[in-house]
Amino acid sequence: MTTILTLRTKDGLIMAADSQITDGTGRKTQTTKISQNGLFLISGAGDCLPLDIAQHLWRTPTPKGVEWDDLLHFMIKKVIPSLRAALIVGGYKKDEDDKDAGFTIIFAIAGQGFVADDDYSVSTADILGAGSGGAYGIGAISAGATIEEAMAVAALHDTYTSAPFIFVHQPKH
C-alpha cells in the first residue's frame, strides 16, 4: 500500500507520496511514486500495472479551448475514456476474485487534483488521498497539519508508508 496526498493551495497544488513498496513477502524497497505524463502529475495506489500504464505508457489528452474552464468535465469526457482504452491495450484486467485487486489514481493538472478509482468514477476536492495511509493524511490536514506533517502522521500510523517523502508542486493554469 502507500500514502498519496494532494493539497490545493492558493497558487496551485502539492502532491506528496511516500516511497515504500512492500512486496508479498514483506520485503520493503523504495521507489518514486509521482510521475509527470504530459501536463499531468500522476500517482496512485493498488495494482501496479494500471499505475505503470498511466504513468509511463498512456498518451494523456490535452485540454483545448473551453475545456480549461471545466477540468472535471474534461476528466470525465476525455481523460477517463482515454485511460480506460490505454489500460485495455496494456493488458490490465481487474481480478474480480481478488478482494484486494484494484487501483486508485490521483491526477493533477493545472493545479487541480482529481481522483479516479478502478470503477472509473472521478471526483475532485481541495484535499485528496489514496492508499492505506491516505485517510490518516487527509485527517491530519483537515485538523490543521501541513502536508509534510500529514505524511509523517500517515507513516506513524500506517506500516505500509515510510519516508523519504516526495513533494511536487504544480502551479495553477
C-alpha positions in Angstrom: 0.0 0.0 0.0 1.1 3.6 0.2 0.2 7.2 1.0 -0.6 9.7 -1.7 -1.9 13.2 -0.8 -2.7 16.3 -2.8 -3.4 19.7 -1.3 -4.8 22.6 -3.3 -3.1 25.8 -2.4 -3.7 29.5 -3.5 -1.1 29.1 -6.2 -1.6 25.5 -7.3 -1.3 22.1 -5.8 1.2 20.0 -3.9 1.3 16.2 -4.5 3.0 14.1 -1.9 3.9 10.4 -1.9 5.8 8.1 0.3 8.5 5.9 -1.3 7.9 2.5 0.3 7.0 -0.6 -1.6 6.2 -3.8 0.3 6.1 -7.0 -1.8 4.2 -10.2 -1.0 7.0 -11.5 1.2 7.0 -8.3 3.4 10.3 -7.1 1.9 10.5 -3.3 1.7 12.1 -1.3 -1.1 11.9 2.3 -2.2 10.7 3.9 -5.4 9.4 7.3 -6.7 5.6 7.2 -6.9 4.9 10.6 -8.6 5.4 10.9 -12.4 4.9 13.6 -14.9 3.0 12.5 -18.0 2.1 15.2 -20.5 0.6 18.1 -18.4 -0.4 15.7 -15.6 1.2 14.7 -12.4 0.1 11.1 -11.7 0.4 8.9 -8.7 -1.7 6.2 -7.1 -2.2 3.1 -5.1 -3.2 -0.5 -5.7 -2.4 -2.8 -8.6 0.9 -1.8 -10.2 0.1 -2.5 -13.9 -2.6 0.2 -14.3 -0.3 2.7 -12.5 2.6 1.8 -14.7 0.4 2.2 -17.8 -1.0 5.6 -16.6 2.4 7.0 -15.6 4.6 5.7 -18.4 2.7 4.3 -21.4 -0.5 6.3 -21.7 -0.6 9.3 -24.1 -2.5 11.8 -22.0 -5.1 14.1 -23.6 -4.5 17.9 -23.5 -7.4 20.3 -22.8 -8.2 22.7 -25.6 -10.1 26.0 -25.6 -13.1 25.9 -23.2 -12.1 22.6 -21.7 -9.7 24.5 -19.5 -12.7 26.2 -17.9 -14.2 22.9 -16.6 -11.5 20.4 -15.9 -13.8 18.0 -14.1 -15.9 17.7 -17.3 -12.7 17.2 -19.3 -11.6 14.4 -17.0 -14.9 12.6 -17.3 -15.4 13.1 -21.1 -11.8 12.8 -22.4 -9.3 11.7 -19.8 -11.0 8.7 -18.2 -12.1 7.1 -21.6 -8.6 7.6 -22.9 -7.1 6.0 -19.8 -9.6 3.1 -19.9 -8.6 2.4 -23.6 -4.9 2.5 -22.6 -5.4 0.0 -19.8 -7.2 -2.4 -22.2 -4.4 -2.1 -24.8 -1.8 -2.5 -21.9 -3.5 -5.8 -20.9 -4.9 -4.7 -17.5 -7.9 -6.7 -16.3 -9.1 -6.5 -12.7 -9.1 -9.8 -10.9 -12.6 -9.9 -9.6 -11.8 -12.9 -7.4 -9.1 -10.9 -5.5 -10.8 -8.6 -3.0 -7.6 -6.6 -2.7 -7.3 -6.0 -6.5 -8.0 -2.6 -8.0 -6.4 0.8 -8.1 -6.9 4.5 -7.2 -5.1 7.1 -9.3 -4.7 10.7 -8.4 -4.2 13.2 -11.2 -3.2 16.8 -11.1 -3.5 19.2 -14.0 -3.3 23.0 -13.9 -3.1 23.0 -10.1 -6.3 21.0 -9.6 -6.4 17.4 -8.2 -8.7 14.6 -9.3 -9.1 11.0 -8.1 -10.3 8.1 -10.1 -11.0 4.6 -8.8 -11.0 1.3 -10.7 -14.7 1.8 -11.4 -13.6 4.9 -13.4 -15.5 7.3 -11.3 -13.9 10.8 -10.9 -14.1 13.3 -8.1 -12.2 16.4 -7.1 -11.6 18.2 -3.8 -9.1 20.5 -2.2 -7.6 17.6 -0.2 -7.3 14.1 -1.8 -5.7 10.9 -0.5 -5.1 7.4 -1.7 -3.6 4.2 -0.3 -3.6 2.7 3.1 -2.3 5.9 4.8 -4.5 8.3 2.7 -7.2 8.7 5.4 -4.6 9.5 8.1 -3.1 12.2 5.9 -6.5 13.7 5.0 -7.5 13.7 8.7 -4.2 15.4 9.7 -4.5 18.1 7.0 -8.2 18.7 8.0 -7.0 19.1 11.6 -4.5 21.8 10.6 -1.3 19.9 9.7 0.8 20.9 6.8 1.1 18.3 4.0 4.6 17.5 5.3 3.3 16.9 8.8 0.4 14.8 7.3 2.8 12.5 5.6 4.6 11.9 8.9 1.3 11.2 10.6 0.4 8.7 7.9 3.8 7.0 8.3 3.3 6.8 12.1 0.0 5.0 11.8 0.4 3.0 8.6 3.1 0.3 8.4 3.0 0.4 4.6 4.0 4.1 4.5 7.5 5.4 5.1 10.0 8.2 4.3 11.6 9.6 2.3 8.6 11.6 1.1 8.4 13.2 -2.3 6.6 16.6 -2.7 5.9 18.1 -6.1 4.3 21.5 -6.7 2.2 22.1 -9.7 1.2 25.7 -10.4 -2.3 26.9 -11.4 -3.0 27.2 -15.1 
